[in-house]
């Protein structure tokens, strides 16, 4: 089973895409971001033997695919 979530935002820069699942990594410090959301999501998905992948293009949004076993 999988779910695909897509947005039409600015996308994730190539220098940040490998860091987004790291606890406390954020690009939104001025807005109060803590950088825990994606790391917690990955941990929960992993606990169910699943995986999460991201594909993104700068200026064209991002897509997250969550895969869970049946």
Number of C-alpha atoms within 10 A of each C-alpha: 8 12 11 12 10 14 12 10 13 13 17 19 12 11 8 12 13 11 13 19 20 15 14 15 18 18 13 10 10 7 7 9 13 13 18 15 16 16 17 14 15 17 15 13 16 14 10 12 12 17 18 19 11 16 13 19 14 12 12 13 15 18 17 15 15 18 18 15 9 8
